[in-house]
Amino acid sequence: LFFLISGYLITASWEKYTWTEYTIHRLFRIMPAYLFFFLFFGLASGAVTFQKIADQPYWFLSNLVLIQHWVPNALIYFDSLHVTWTLTVELAWYLVVPVVFLALRARPMVTVVAACLLSTGWVWLANAGQLTALFPDTAGNPALQYLIISNHFFGQFCFFVMGAAIYMQRQSLAK
């Protein structure tokens, strides 16, 4: 539901603002609060320490720039906020919404069906263990495979697209 609502709201934001304004709004909407809480709870809990940063600077940086879900070890090593994987998925949506917006404008039903097929196919392949090679650090750990692979952006993509489609059809749906 969160990703569906996000699909709706981010599409509205994309339509309302210029590319520069959209980008600035997205960065300032998420980054200050995320960085504060990631560092505050990370330091308070010991999930983030100067030694851990020195040992794994790339993993730390992955968390700072919200790509930790694509770097499973980074997500786990600096896990101070258990739901930060959703921010990586959200960031991916921020980047693809312009393309989806155009696709929905041109061919709404084809776009929604294609998104549903992509997500369903991704999750089916993930649950069948066919995508583990993409994230070898998850091998042998079903919980980690579910978190990292099944919940990847492609697995959630249909929800964003459905929210975007609802936004774009809102006037005809209100009738």
Backbone hydrogen bonds in HBPLUS format (Angstrom, degrees):
<---DONOR---> <-ACCEPTOR-->    atom                        ^
c    i                          cat <-CA-CA->   ^        H-A-AA   ^      H-
h    n   atom  resd res      DA  || num        DHA   H-A  angle D-A-AA Bond
n    s   type  num  typ     dist DA aas  dist angle  dist       angle   num
A0005-ILE N   A0001-LEU O   2.92 MM   4  6.15 167.8  1.93 156.8 159.1     1
A0006-SER N   A0002-PHE O   2.87 MM   4  6.04 154.0  1.94 144.2 152.6     2
A0007-GLY N   A0003-PHE O   2.83 MM   4  5.97 149.8  1.92 139.9 147.7     3
A0008-TYR N   A0004-LEU O   3.12 MM   4  6.45 152.7  2.20 145.6 152.1     4
A0009-LEU N   A0005-ILE O   2.91 MM   4  6.20 173.1  1.91 160.0 160.1     5
A0010-ILE N   A0006-SER O   2.81 MM   4  5.69 167.4  1.82 153.1 157.3     6
A0011-THR N   A0007-GLY O   3.25 MM   4  6.01 149.2  2.35 130.0 138.1     7
A0012-ALA N   A0008-TYR O   3.11 MM   4  6.38 152.7  2.19 145.0 152.6     8
A0013-SER N   A0009-LEU O   2.97 MM   4  6.25 152.0  2.05 143.2 151.0     9
A0014-TRP N   A0010-ILE O   2.82 MM   4  6.06 156.7  1.88 146.1 152.6    10
A0015-GLU N   A0011-THR O   2.97 MM   4  6.19 157.5  2.02 148.6 154.0    11
A0016-LYS N   A0012-ALA O   3.04 MM   4  6.15 145.0  2.17 142.0 151.4    12
A0017-TYR N   A0013-SER O   3.13 MM   4  6.19 158.4  2.18 157.7 159.9    13
A0022-TYR N   A0018-THR O   2.79 MM   4  5.89 166.4  1.80 158.6 163.1    14
A0023-THR N   A0019-TRP O   2.96 MM   4  6.11 162.7  1.99 147.6 152.0    15
A0024-ILE N   A0020-THR O   2.98 MM   4  6.21 165.5  2.00 153.4 157.3    16
A0025-HIS N   A0021-GLU O   2.84 MM   4  6.01 165.5  1.86 155.0 159.4    17
A0026-ARG N   A0022-TYR O   2.94 MM   4  6.15 162.5  1.97 152.3 156.9    18
A0027-LEU N   A0023-THR O   2.97 MM   4  6.17 167.6  1.98 152.9 156.3    19
A0028-PHE N   A0024-ILE O   2.96 MM   4  6.09 171.0  1.97 155.6 158.2    20
A0029-ARG N   A0025-HIS O   2.88 MM   4  5.82 127.8  2.16 140.2 153.4    21
A0030-ILE N   A0026-ARG O   3.32 MM   4  6.44 151.9  2.41 148.2 152.1    22
A0031-MET N   A0027-LEU O   2.91 MM   4  5.56 142.9  2.05 146.3 156.8    23
A0034-TYR N   A0030-ILE O   2.97 MM   4  5.98 166.5  1.99 164.0 167.1    24
A0035-LEU N   A0031-MET O   2.82 MM   4  5.80 174.5  1.82 161.5 163.1    25
A0036-PHE N   A0032-PRO O   3.01 MM   4  6.11 162.8  2.04 146.7 152.1    26
A0037-PHE N   A0033-ALA O   2.96 MM   4  6.12 177.6  1.96 156.9 157.7    27
A0038-PHE N   A0034-TYR O   2.73 MM   4  5.77 164.7  1.75 160.7 166.0    28
A0039-LEU N   A0035-LEU O   2.99 MM   4  5.94 167.6  2.01 145.2 149.1    29
A0040-PHE N   A0036-PHE O   2.76 MM   4  5.80 163.1  1.79 152.4 158.4    30
A0041-PHE N   A0037-PHE O   2.91 MM   4  5.70 160.1  1.95 140.7 146.0    31
A0042-GLY N   A0038-PHE O   2.87 MM   4  5.57 139.2  2.04 129.1 142.1    32
A0043-LEU N   A0039-LEU O   2.84 MM   4  5.78 165.6  1.86 145.9 149.4    33
A0044-ALA N   A0040-PHE O   2.94 MM   4  6.04 161.7  1.97 147.3 153.4    34
A0045-SER N   A0041-PHE O   2.88 MM   4  5.78 151.0  1.96 139.7 146.6    35
A0046-GLY N   A0042-GLY O   3.00 MM   4  5.80 126.1  2.30 134.8 147.4    36
A0047-ALA N   A0042-GLY O   2.96 MM   5  4.71 111.9  2.43 139.6 147.6    37
A0048-VAL N   A0042-GLY O   2.92 MM   6  4.55 164.6  1.95 114.4 110.2    38
A0053-ILE N   A0049-THR O   2.95 MM   4  6.21 155.6  2.01 150.0 157.0    39
A0054-ALA N   A0050-PHE O   2.94 MM   4  6.13 158.5  1.99 144.4 150.2    40
A0055-ASP N   A0051-GLN O   2.83 MM   4  6.07 149.6  1.92 146.3 155.5    41
A0056-GLN N   A0052-LYS O   2.92 MM   4  6.00 151.7  2.00 144.7 151.5    42
A0060-PHE N   A0056-GLN O   3.03 MM   4  6.31 157.8  2.08 153.2 160.0    43
A0061-LEU N   A0057-PRO O   2.85 MM   4  6.05 164.7  1.87 150.8 154.9    44
A0062-SER N   A0058-TYR O   2.85 MM   4  6.05 150.0  1.94 144.6 153.4    45
A0063-ASN N   A0059-TRP O   3.16 MM   4  6.48 146.1  2.28 141.4 148.9    46
A0063-ASN N   A0060-PHE O   3.05 MM   3  5.22 123.1  2.39  98.9 112.9    47
A0064-LEU N   A0060-PHE O   3.00 MM   4  6.39 151.7  2.09 146.7 155.4    48
A0065-VAL N   A0061-LEU O   2.99 MM   4  6.23 148.5  2.09 154.5 161.1    49
A0067-ILE N   A0062-SER O   2.91 MM   5  5.15 154.7  1.97 158.5 158.8    50
A0066-LEU N   A0063-ASN O   3.34 MM   3  5.12 166.8  2.36 102.4 104.7    51
A0070-TRP N   A0067-ILE O   2.98 MM   3  5.54 146.4  2.10 115.2 124.7    52
A0071-VAL N   A0068-GLN O   3.17 MM   3  4.98 152.0  2.26  95.1 103.6    53
A0074-ALA N   A0071-VAL O   2.77 MM   3  5.40 128.1  2.04 121.3 135.5    54
A0075-LEU N   A0071-VAL O   3.18 MM   4  6.52 153.0  2.25 149.5 157.6    55
A0076-ILE N   A0072-PRO O   3.08 MM   4  6.35 159.8  2.12 153.8 158.4    56
A0077-TYR N   A0073-ASN O   2.81 MM   4  5.78 165.9  1.83 149.3 154.2    57
A0078-PHE N   A0074-ALA O   3.21 MM   4  6.06 162.2  2.24 143.4 146.7    58
A0079-ASP N   A0076-ILE O   3.36 MM   3  5.05 152.3  2.44 112.4 107.1    59
A0080-SER N   A0078-PHE O   2.94 MM   2  6.02 107.9  2.48 118.3 102.5    60
A0084-THR N   A0081-LEU O   3.21 MM   3  5.89 161.3  2.25 132.5 130.6    61
A0086-THR N   A0083-VAL O   3.09 MM   3  5.95 153.8  2.16 123.5 128.4    62
A0087-LEU N   A0084-THR O   2.96 MM   3  5.32 141.2  2.12 108.0 118.7    63
A0089-VAL N   A0085-TRP O   3.37 MM   4  6.74 160.6  2.41 147.7 152.3    64
A0090-GLU N   A0086-THR O   2.84 MM   4  6.05 154.0  1.91 143.9 151.9    65
A0091-LEU N   A0087-LEU O   2.82 MM   4  5.94 155.4  1.88 142.9 149.4    66
A0092-ALA N   A0088-THR O   3.05 MM   4  6.33 156.2  2.11 147.8 153.3    67
A0093-TRP N   A0089-VAL O   3.17 MM   4  6.51 151.1  2.26 142.5 150.0    68
A0093-TRP N   A0090-GLU O   3.05 MM   3  5.05 115.1  2.49  94.3 110.0    69
A0094-TYR N   A0090-GLU O   2.98 MM   4  6.37 154.5  2.04 151.4 158.4    70
A0095-LEU N   A0091-LEU O   3.17 MM   4  6.50 145.9  2.29 145.5 154.0    71
A0095-LEU N   A0092-ALA O   3.14 MM   3  5.19 123.5  2.47  94.6 108.6    72
A0096-VAL N   A0092-ALA O   3.09 MM   4  6.42 145.0  2.22 147.2 156.6    73
A0097-VAL N   A0093-TRP O   2.94 MM   4  5.78 137.7  2.12 158.1 164.0    74
A0099-VAL N   A0096-VAL O   3.04 MM   3  5.52 121.8  2.39 114.8 128.0    75
A0100-VAL N   A0096-VAL O   3.08 MM   4  6.34 166.9  2.10 159.4 163.6    76
A0101-PHE N   A0097-VAL O   2.80 MM   4  5.79 157.8  1.85 150.4 156.6    77
A0102-LEU N   A0098-PRO O   3.18 MM   4  6.42 159.7  2.23 142.2 146.1    78
A0103-ALA N   A0099-VAL O   2.94 MM   4  6.20 159.2  1.98 149.1 155.6    79
A0104-LEU N   A0100-VAL O   2.74 MM   4  5.92 162.0  1.78 156.4 160.8    80
A0105-ARG N   A0101-PHE O   2.99 MM   4  6.15 147.2  2.10 142.3 151.6    81
A0106-ALA N   A0102-LEU O   2.99 MM   4  6.21 152.5  2.07 146.3 153.2    82
A0107-ARG N   A0103-ALA O   2.75 MM   4  5.76 172.1  1.76 158.5 161.0    83
A0111-THR N   A0107-ARG O   2.98 MM   4  6.06 159.1  2.02 156.5 163.0    84
A0112-VAL N   A0108-PRO O   3.02 MM   4  6.25 162.8  2.05 154.2 157.9    85
A0113-VAL N   A0109-MET O   2.95 MM   4  6.10 170.5  1.96 154.5 157.5    86
A0114-ALA N   A0110-VAL O   2.84 MM   4  5.91 161.5  1.88 147.5 153.5    87
A0115-ALA N   A0111-THR O   2.94 MM   4  6.07 156.9  1.99 145.1 151.5    88
A0116-CYS N   A0112-VAL O   2.94 MM   4  6.18 158.5  1.99 150.2 156.0    89
A0117-LEU N   A0113-VAL O   2.89 MM   4  6.13 158.4  1.94 152.2 158.2    90
A0118-LEU N   A0114-ALA O   2.87 MM   4  6.07 159.0  1.91 148.9 155.0    91
A0119-SER N   A0115-ALA O   2.95 MM   4  6.15 172.2  1.96 153.2 155.0    92
A0120-THR N   A0116-CYS O   2.88 MM   4  5.92 164.4  1.90 147.8 153.0    93
A0121-GLY N   A0117-LEU O   2.84 MM   4  5.82 161.6  1.87 145.0 151.0    94
A0122-TRP N   A0118-LEU O   2.88 MM   4  6.03 159.0  1.93 149.2 155.4    95
A0123-VAL N   A0119-SER O   2.95 MM   4  6.15 172.9  1.95 155.6 156.9    96
A0124-TRP N   A0120-THR O   2.89 MM   4  5.99 159.9  1.93 149.8 156.1    97
A0125-LEU N   A0121-GLY O   2.91 MM   4  6.05 167.6  1.93 150.9 154.3    98
A0126-ALA N   A0122-TRP O   2.79 MM   4  5.99 155.0  1.85 149.8 158.1    99
A0127-ASN N   A0123-VAL O   2.83 MM   4  5.98 165.4  1.85 151.2 154.7   100
A0128-ALA N   A0124-TRP O   2.98 MM   4  6.14 134.2  2.20 139.7 152.4   101
A0130-GLN N   A0125-LEU O   2.86 MM   5  5.13 148.1  1.96 163.6 157.8   102
A0129-GLY N   A0126-ALA O   3.01 MM   3  5.15 158.3  2.06 105.9 111.9   103
A0134-LEU N   A0131-LEU O   2.97 MM   3  5.60 148.1  2.07 115.9 124.6   104
A0135-PHE N   A0132-THR O   2.93 MM   3  5.25 138.5  2.11 107.2 118.9   105
A0138-THR N   A0135-PHE O   2.99 MM   3  5.88 169.8  2.00 130.2 133.5   106
A0139-ALA N   A0136-PRO O   3.16 MM   3  5.41 162.8  2.19 110.6 115.8   107
A0141-ASN N   A0138-THR O   3.06 MM   3  5.64 152.7  2.14 145.7 144.5   108
A0145-GLN N   A0141-ASN O   2.88 MM   4  6.13 155.4  1.94 156.8 165.1   109
A0146-TYR N   A0142-PRO O   2.94 MM   4  6.12 155.8  2.00 144.4 150.3   110
A0147-LEU N   A0143-ALA O   2.96 MM   4  6.20 166.0  1.98 148.5 152.4   111
A0148-ILE N   A0144-LEU O   2.84 MM   4  5.87 173.4  1.85 153.9 156.2   112
A0149-ILE N   A0145-GLN O   2.80 MM   4  5.24 143.1  1.94 130.8 142.9   113
A0150-SER N   A0145-GLN O   3.21 MM   5  6.73 155.8  2.27 147.5 154.9   114
A0151-ASN N   A0146-TYR O   3.19 MM   5  6.41 135.6  2.40 154.7 165.9   115
A0152-HIS N   A0149-ILE O   3.13 MM   3  5.08 161.9  2.16 109.1 110.4   116
A0155-GLY N   A0152-HIS O   2.88 MM   3  5.26 130.3  2.13 109.3 123.1   117
A0156-GLN N   A0152-HIS O   3.23 MM   4  6.61 135.3  2.44 146.8 159.4   118
A0156-GLN N   A0153-PHE O   3.05 MM   3  5.14 134.6  2.26  99.4 112.1   119
A0157-PHE N   A0153-PHE O   2.81 MM   4  5.74 119.5  2.18 147.5 164.5   120
A0159-PHE N   A0156-GLN O   3.01 MM   3  5.72 135.8  2.21 120.3 130.7   121
A0161-VAL N   A0157-PHE O   3.02 MM   4  6.31 168.0  2.04 159.7 163.1   122
A0162-MET N   A0158-CYS O   2.86 MM   4  6.00 155.2  1.92 145.6 152.5   123
A0163-GLY N   A0159-PHE O   3.03 MM   4  6.25 158.9  2.07 145.8 151.2   124
A0164-ALA N   A0160-PHE O   2.87 MM   4  6.18 155.4  1.93 150.7 158.3   125
A0165-ALA N   A0161-VAL O   2.78 MM   4  5.98 155.6  1.84 149.5 156.4   126
A0166-ILE N   A0162-MET O   2.91 MM   4  6.15 156.6  1.97 148.4 154.3   127
A0167-TYR N   A0163-GLY O   3.02 MM   4  6.26 158.7  2.06 144.6 150.4   128
A0168-MET N   A0164-ALA O   2.93 MM   4  6.20 162.7  1.96 150.7 155.1   129
A0169-GLN N   A0165-ALA O   2.91 MM   4  6.05 133.3  2.13 142.5 154.8   130
A0169-GLN N   A0166-ILE O   3.23 MM   3  5.10 131.8  2.48  92.5 105.4   131
A0170-ARG N   A0167-TYR O   3.23 MM   3  5.06 166.4  2.25 105.1 107.8   132
A0173-LEU N   A0169-GLN O   2.91 MM   4  6.05 148.5  2.01 156.4 166.4   133
A0174-ALA N   A0170-ARG O   3.03 MM   4  6.09 133.2  2.26 137.5 148.0   134
